[in-house]
Amino acid sequence: MANALLSIQIIPRTPGGEDVIPYVDRAIDIIKASRLPYRVSPLETTIEGDMDVLLTLVKDMNEAMGEMGCPSVISQVKLYYNPKEGASMGRLLEKYPDGQ
């Protein structure tokens, strides 16, 4: 059972002021590779999992930005942690089946 939800917005400072979309796509690829449940939204991506694993993903995404040539990156992170009852996107969103 997942004990945390993590929402992240990656804001890389790209080399030469390039478009950030390829960099954000790389961050999302790292999330996909984790095989954890996730949801991409316009301004951030939310991932469901164990808190330690989620924090490692944040590290991996930031390191990937550096490997792609970004001199710096800002990661805006929100973390919901519930070790006793667990954390679930489905449970938190069940009142909003259509995303409205």
C-alpha positions, 0 to 999 in steps of 0.5 A, spaced: 500 500 500 502 506 498 503 511 504 504 518 500 502 522 494 507 526 491 506 532 486 512 535 482 513 541 477 520 541 474 522 547 472 529 546 468 533 552 466 535 550 459 541 551 456 541 557 451 534 558 453 531 552 449 524 550 450 523 546 456 518 541 454 523 535 452 526 536 459 519 535 462 518 529 457 524 526 460 522 527 467 515 524 465 519 518 462 523 517 469 516 517 472 513 512 467 519 507 468 518 507 476 511 503 474 508 507 480 501 510 479 501 517 476 497 522 473 500 528 469 496 534 469 497 541 466 502 544 471 504 538 475 505 530 475 502 526 481 505 520 483 503 514 488 508 510 492 512 509 498 515 516 500 522 513 500 521 511 493 518 518 491 523 522 494 528 518 490 524 519 483 525 527 485 533 526 485 533 522 479 529 527 475 533 533 478 540 529 476 537 527 469 536 535 468 543 536 469 545 530 465 541 534 459 545 540 460 541 544 465 545 548 469 540 548 474 533 546 476 527 548 480 523 542 483 516 544 486 514 539 490 508 537 494 508 531 499 502 528 502 504 522 507 499 518 511 503 512 514 497 509 517 491 509 512 495 509 506 495 514 500 491 514 494 489 518 488 483 514 487 480 515 494 482 523 494 478 524 487 472 519 488 468 525 489 470 528 482 469 522 477 470 526 471 475 531 474 470 537 475 
